[in-house]
Amino acid sequence: MAKSPVSRKRAWALLALLAGLLNMARAADDRIVVLISVDGFASYYLDDPKAQMPVIRRLAREGASAGRMVVPLPSVTWPCHTTLATGAYPAKHGVIGNSYWDRDAGKVVPLIPDPLFDKDEIVKIPTIYDVAHQAGMKTAAICWPASRNAKTLDWTVPDVFEDDLFQKYGTPSLLEEFRAAAIPFEMQMAWCKAPGGGVPRDWMYARMADLIIRKHRPNLMLLHLVEADHVQHAKGPKSPDAYWVCSHSDDRVRDVVEACEATFPGRATVIVVGDHGFIPYVRTIQPNVLLRQQGLMAVEKGQVTSRQATALGQGGASFLYVLDKAHRAEILEKLATQFRGLEGIDEVVTEGDFARRGLVSPSVDPRMADLVITAKEGYSFSDAATGDAVVSPPSDSVKGGHGHSPTQPMMGAAFVAWGWGIRPGVKVPEMRSVDVAPTIAALLGLSMEGVDGRAIDAILVRK
């Protein structure tokens, strides 16, 4: 019996729907966005002729870049990377610093490098890899901060030091593939703790990313390279060592770009960013010494025995916690005045300004400090509580730091985007790190709801 015209129309409609879904699946399978974070890759290196970065400069020339990418406060690794991954500031995503003071336990709790908590315990909103995974896309991350045991990463090794954690939370099948490919993941802890361990680590992480891209063809890959941060901390930004590490990082970007071009010809997007910039310093500010001198902290035989207030350094920023609840307002007012007049202080951020600066109130999240102070260029913070000097004498050697206010010009991070969906030859004067995840979402045909950033349409070719 012949089908009626209505039945035939329904059959054709169903076939068309199935074909459309199949084409969508094929399109997703045949596209990749790779986000490479070069830790400490400051925006000023992009235009510095002393920094030899032929691959990254080619990507910028053929694609798009930003004159400066504004980062969150404090500009340290864990909150900065979580901002890149979520499109939100710390007040919203929950990773408030590299560490925090536990008011009840009376101790420092580290978030870096994921020694205690899984991703779902500290990241309060969806990441770009959560959104991509929920949409049915394949996701991967190598050494990405605040991603330990992330359930929406199909292939991953976390950013941890200890071998037992690295292997416990690494994707088991992936570790076997690394072993077969002679990628020495068993060296993770030894290299993490070696003075020059970032060089082989970055080589290893790039090889891991190469294997995943070529073999598993993920739609989204996040990769964190570490050595640029190590070198600049030790030797300072714009030092000969810093220029060497620019070249080393460029080589690792080359490795990933070659894997993308071979596996996804014409269908790959590579985004290279810094998580923060770098500032040189020769002096340290020691807020706990001032607190001790004001009678807010007691020290005996070099050990703190009591605290009405305490300071916890975040590099070029310091979190000040007032623990005396009965006198909180009085202590805060006094400390804000004293730190505003202290040598080397750039900003004193009070709770009234927290929301505007992307910070959460301690009344909402008790992990958060009551006051945030930031350092000027040339200064960083120390948690030392002994001695008489609140500000140290100048050091003979220059070191590098971050954590400082995003308003500091040298704290701007680099941004370069290249490949599929990127408008060539575009340079935007300024963008924000909260804009990275929404821009990646737009490239993948997705959207991120309720975030602080937006897709940078000026660099996108809408397909």
C-alpha positions in Angstrom: 0.0 0.0 0.0 1.5 3.4 -1.0 2.2 6.0 1.6 0.0 9.1 1.7 1.5 12.5 0.8 1.4 13.4 4.5 3.3 10.3 5.5 5.9 10.9 2.9 6.3 14.5 4.1 6.8 13.3 7.6 9.4 10.8 6.5 11.3 13.4 4.5 11.2 15.8 7.5 12.5 13.1 9.8 15.3 12.3 7.3 16.2 15.9 7.1 16.3 16.3 10.8 18.5 13.2 11.2 20.8 14.5 8.5 21.0 17.9 10.2 21.9 16.3 13.5 24.5 14.1 11.8 26.0 17.2 10.1 26.1 19.0 13.4 27.8 16.0 15.1 30.4 15.8 12.2 31.0 19.6 12.5 31.6 19.3 16.2 33.9 16.3 15.7 35.9 18.2 13.1 36.6 21.3 15.1 38.9 22.1 18.0 39.6 25.1 20.2 42.8 25.0 22.2 43.4 27.4 25.1 47.1 27.6 26.0 47.9 29.5 29.2 51.6 30.5 29.4 51.9 31.3 33.1 53.1 34.8 33.5 53.0 35.8 29.8 52.8 39.5 30.1 51.3 41.6 27.3 54.4 43.7 27.0 56.4 40.8 25.6 54.3 40.7 22.4 55.8 44.0 21.2 59.3 43.5 22.7 61.9 42.7 20.0 64.1 41.0 22.6 61.5 38.3 23.0 62.0 35.8 20.2 58.5 34.3 19.7 58.1 33.6 15.9 55.2 31.2 16.3 53.2 33.3 18.7 53.8 36.4 16.6 52.8 34.5 13.4 49.5 33.6 15.2 49.0 37.2 16.1 49.8 38.5 12.6 47.5 35.9 10.9 44.8 36.1 13.6 43.9 38.6 16.4 45.5 39.9 19.5 44.9 42.4 22.3 47.1 45.2 23.4 46.5 44.3 27.0 44.3 41.8 28.8 43.0 43.0 32.2 43.2 40.3 34.9 41.4 39.8 38.2 42.4 40.7 41.7 44.5 39.1 43.2 46.4 38.5 40.0 47.7 35.1 41.1 47.5 31.7 39.3 44.5 29.9 40.8 41.9 32.7 40.6 43.3 33.9 37.3 43.0 30.5 35.6 39.6 30.0 37.1 38.5 33.3 35.7 39.8 32.3 32.2 37.8 29.1 32.4 34.6 30.5 33.8 34.3 34.0 32.4 33.7 35.3 35.9 35.5 37.1 38.7 36.5 35.4 42.0 33.4 36.7 43.8 31.3 34.5 41.5 33.5 31.5 40.7 34.7 31.1 44.3 38.5 30.6 43.9 39.4 33.8 45.8 43.2 33.4 46.0 46.1 30.9 45.9 45.3 30.3 49.6 43.0 31.6 52.4 42.9 31.9 56.2 40.5 29.5 57.9 39.0 31.7 60.6 37.7 28.7 62.6 40.7 26.4 62.3 43.2 29.3 62.6 45.4 28.2 59.8 46.3 28.8 56.1 44.5 26.6 53.6 46.3 26.2 50.3 44.4 26.1 47.0 47.6 25.9 44.9 48.4 23.4 43.6 45.2 21.5 44.2 46.5 19.5 47.2 43.2 19.2 49.1 40.1 20.0 47.0 38.4 18.6 43.9 37.3 21.1 41.3 33.6 20.8 42.3 34.5 21.7 45.9 36.0 25.1 45.0 34.7 26.2 41.6 31.1 27.4 42.2 29.9 28.0 38.6 30.2 26.1 35.3 33.5 26.2 33.4 33.8 26.3 29.6 34.7 22.6 29.7 31.5 21.9 31.7 29.4 23.7 29.2 31.1 22.0 26.2 30.8 18.6 27.8 27.1 19.1 28.6 26.7 19.9 24.9 28.1 16.5 23.9 31.6 17.7 23.0 34.8 16.0 23.9 37.0 17.9 26.5 40.6 17.6 27.7 42.9 19.5 30.0 46.6 19.2 30.9 47.9 20.7 34.1 44.9 23.1 34.4 44.6 24.8 37.8 41.5 24.1 39.9 40.5 21.1 37.8 41.3 18.2 40.0 38.9 15.3 39.5 36.7 17.3 37.1 34.0 15.0 35.9 33.5 16.8 32.7 37.0 16.4 31.3 37.3 13.3 29.2 41.1 13.3 29.2 43.1 15.0 31.9 46.0 15.2 34.3 45.7 17.8 37.1 48.0 20.6 38.2 49.4 18.9 41.3 52.9 18.2 42.5 52.7 14.8 44.2 52.9 11.7 42.0 50.1 9.9 43.9 47.7 12.8 43.2 48.9 13.2 39.7 48.3 9.6 38.9 45.2 9.2 41.1 43.4 12.0 39.3 44.8 11.5 35.8 42.6 9.7 33.4 43.7 6.0 33.8 43.6 5.1 30.1 45.5 8.2 29.3 48.3 7.4 31.6 48.6 4.0 29.9 48.8 5.8 26.5 51.5 8.1 27.9 53.5 5.1 29.1 53.2 3.5 25.7 54.4 6.8 24.0 57.3 7.2 26.4 55.9 10.3 28.0 57.4 10.2 31.5 54.5 11.2 33.7 56.1 9.4 36.6 58.6 12.3 36.7 56.0 14.8 37.6 56.9 15.3 41.3 60.6 15.1 40.7 60.4 17.8 38.1 58.0 19.9 40.0 60.4 20.1 43.0 63.6 20.5 40.9 64.9 24.1 40.6 64.7 23.9 36.8 61.9 21.5 36.6 59.6 23.6 34.6 61.6 23.1 31.4 61.0 19.3 31.2 57.5 19.7 32.6 56.4 22.1 29.8 58.0 19.7 27.2 56.0 16.9 28.8 52.7 18.7 29.0 53.0 19.8 25.3 53.7 16.1 24.4 50.6 15.1 26.3 48.5 17.6 24.5 49.9 16.5 21.2 49.0 12.9 21.9 45.4 13.8 22.9 44.9 16.1 19.9 46.1 13.5 17.4 44.6 10.4 18.9 41.4 11.6 20.6 40.5 14.7 18.6 38.8 16.7 21.5 36.7 19.7 20.7 38.2 21.7 23.6 41.7 21.4 25.0 43.1 23.5 27.9 46.9 23.5 28.4 48.9 25.2 31.2 52.6 25.9 30.7 54.5 26.8 33.8 58.2 27.7 33.2 57.7 31.3 32.3 56.3 31.9 35.8 59.2 30.1 37.5 61.9 32.0 35.6 60.4 35.4 36.1 59.9 34.9 39.8 63.6 33.9 40.2 65.2 36.4 37.8 62.7 39.1 37.2 60.7 40.1 34.1 62.6 41.4 31.0 65.8 39.7 32.3 67.9 37.6 29.9 66.4 34.5 31.5 62.9 35.8 30.9 63.7 36.4 27.2 65.0 32.9 27.0 61.8 31.5 28.5 59.7 33.4 25.9 61.5 31.4 23.3 61.1 28.1 25.2 57.3 28.8 25.6 57.0 29.7 21.9 58.5 26.3 21.0 55.9 24.5 23.1 53.1 26.5 21.4 54.6 25.5 18.1 54.3 21.8 19.2 50.6 22.2 19.8 49.9 24.3 16.7 51.6 21.6 14.5 49.4 18.9 16.1 46.3 21.0 15.4 47.3 21.8 11.8 48.0 18.1 11.1 44.8 16.8 12.8 42.2 19.5 12.1 43.5 21.3 9.0 41.5 24.5 8.6 39.3 23.7 11.6 41.5 24.5 14.6 41.5 27.6 16.7 44.4 28.3 19.0 44.2 30.9 21.8 47.4 31.8 23.7 47.1 33.8 26.8 48.9 34.8 30.0 47.1 34.4 33.3 48.7 37.6 34.6 51.7 39.9 33.9 54.9 40.3 35.9 56.3 43.2 38.0 59.9 43.5 39.2 60.6 44.0 42.9 63.5 44.6 45.2 61.7 45.2 48.5 59.1 43.3 50.5 56.3 44.7 52.7 55.7 42.7 55.9 52.2 43.5 57.2 52.4 41.0 60.1 55.3 42.9 61.5 53.1 46.0 61.7 50.3 44.0 63.2 52.7 42.7 65.9 53.9 46.2 66.6 50.3 47.3 67.0 49.6 44.6 69.5 47.3 42.7 67.2 49.7 39.7 67.0 51.9 38.1 69.6 55.2 36.2 68.7 57.4 34.2 71.0 60.6 32.5 69.9 59.7 33.2 66.3 56.3 31.6 66.5 52.9 33.4 66.4 51.1 32.6 69.7 48.0 34.8 69.3 46.3 36.9 66.7 43.6 39.6 66.7 44.4 40.1 63.0 46.6 38.4 60.5 47.9 39.0 57.0 48.2 36.4 54.2 50.3 37.2 51.2 49.1 36.8 47.6 52.3 37.9 45.9 51.8 41.6 45.1 48.6 41.6 47.2 47.9 40.8 50.8 44.7 39.6 52.5 44.2 41.1 55.9 41.8 39.2 58.3 40.5 40.8 61.4 39.8 37.9 63.9 38.7 40.0 66.9 35.0 40.2 66.1 34.1 42.5 69.0 36.5 45.2 67.7 36.4 44.5 64.0 35.2 47.9 62.7 37.7 49.8 64.9 40.6 47.6 63.9 39.7 47.8 60.2 39.5 51.6 60.2 42.9 51.9 62.0 44.6 49.4 59.7 43.2 51.0 56.5 44.6 54.4 57.6 48.0 52.9 58.6 48.5 51.0 55.4 47.4 53.9 53.2 50.4 55.8 54.6 52.9 53.0 54.3 55.7 53.0 51.8 55.2 50.7 48.8 51.4 50.4 49.2 49.5 51.0 46.0 45.9 50.4 47.0 43.9 49.7 50.1 40.7 48.0 49.1 37.9 48.0 51.7 34.8 45.8 51.8 32.7 48.6 50.3 34.7 48.3 47.1 34.9 44.5 47.0 31.9 44.0 44.7 33.2 46.6 42.2 36.6 44.8 42.2 35.2 41.3 41.6 35.7 40.2 45.2 33.2 38.6 47.6 32.3 40.0 51.0 33.6 38.0 54.0 30.0 38.1 55.3 29.1 36.0 52.3 32.2 33.9 52.2 34.2 33.8 55.5 37.3 32.6 53.5 37.6 36.1 52.2 39.7 38.8 53.9 38.3 41.9 55.5 40.8 44.2 53.8 43.0 43.8 50.6 46.2 45.8 50.2 48.3 45.8 47.0 51.9 46.8 46.3 53.4 49.3 44.0 55.9 48.3 41.3 59.2 47.4 43.0 57.5 45.9 46.0 55.9 42.5 47.0 54.6 41.1 50.3 56.0 38.7 52.8 54.1 36.9 55.7 57.1 37.2 58.1 56.1 38.5 61.6 59.6 38.8 63.2 62.1 41.6 63.0 61.6 45.4 63.1 61.3 46.3 59.4 57.8 46.6 58.1 59.4 47.3 54.7 62.6 45.6 53.9 65.8 47.3 52.6 66.3 47.0 48.9 67.7 43.7 47.7 70.8 43.5 45.5 68.9 41.2 43.0 65.7 41.8 41.2 62.9 39.3 41.5 59.6 39.1 39.8 56.1 39.0 41.2 52.4 39.2 40.5 49.2 39.4 42.5 49.3 43.2 42.2 46.3 45.3 41.3 45.2 44.9 37.7 45.5 48.7 37.3 49.3 48.3 37.3 50.3 48.5 33.7 52.8 45.6 33.9 50.1 43.3 35.2 48.3 43.1 31.9 48.4 39.6 30.3 48.9 38.6 26.7 46.1 37.5 24.4 46.5 36.0 20.9 43.8 34.1 18.9 44.4 32.3 15.5 42.6 30.0 13.2 39.1 28.9 12.5 36.5 31.6 13.3 39.1 34.3 14.1 39.1 37.5 12.0 42.6 38.0 10.7 44.6 41.2 11.3 42.6 42.5 14.2 44.1 44.0 17.3 41.8 45.2 20.1 43.4 47.8 22.5 42.2 46.1 25.6 40.0 43.2 26.8 39.5 41.3 30.0 40.3 37.7 31.0 36.6 37.2 31.9 36.0 37.6 28.1 38.1 34.5 27.2 35.6 31.7 28.1 32.6 33.4 26.4 34.7 33.9 23.3 35.6 30.2 23.3 31.9 29.4 23.8 31.0 31.5 20.7 33.6 29.6 18.7 32.1 26.3 19.7 28.5 27.5 19.0 27.7 27.6 22.7 26.9 30.3 25.3 27.8 30.9 28.9 25.0 32.3 31.0 25.3 34.6 34.0 29.0 35.3 33.6 30.9 38.6 33.9 32.5 38.5 30.5 31.3 38.6 26.9 32.5 37.2 23.6 34.8 39.6 21.8 32.8 40.0 18.6 35.5 42.2 17.0 37.8 39.2 16.6 35.2 36.7 15.5 34.0 35.6 12.1 30.5 34.3 12.7 30.1 31.1 10.6 
